[in-house]
């Protein structure tokens, strides 16, 4: 191969590479939907990796936001699976009965990850916040209520506001619609 052929090949390769490397072409924004509060009772420990929690009788969860308000109704459950790396994956299923009587089913998956310090504080029963650990949810919703039908067509994202274990265990998350 001649020097000219090498230079042409290199030039073509560089031109192709610059054409295939792209800058960001879209953006994601969010719109606040609601705050979700869920009390829960001690988990059923299936083994060292799987824990199942439910809402205790006598305590009620709720959702409050500019477009939706209501209470979480039974049945509802959280499954927390501890992964080999030490983080946890969560699978949450719950139903909301809105103040105007509509039923909305919420299914969420997410990831929880603690530092040693946040884990120790949580185990002592302290309230920890979203600044103390990583706790992100990806809720989707389903309803037949015309007023809330738009929820069938959006992906949401949630971040923990506060969580506490113990006798008065709860989790509170802010939920956003991804736009």
Buried (B, 14 or more C-beta within 10 A) or exposed (E): EEEEEEEEEEEEEEEEEEEEEEEEEEEEEEEEBBBBBBBBEEBEEEEEEEBBBBBBEEEBBBBEBEEBBBBBBEEBBBBBBBEEEEEBEBBBEBBBBBEEEBBBBBEBBBBBBBEEEBBEBBEEEBBBEBEBBBBBBBBBBBBEBEEBEEBEEBEBBBBBBBBBBEEEBBBBBBBBBEE
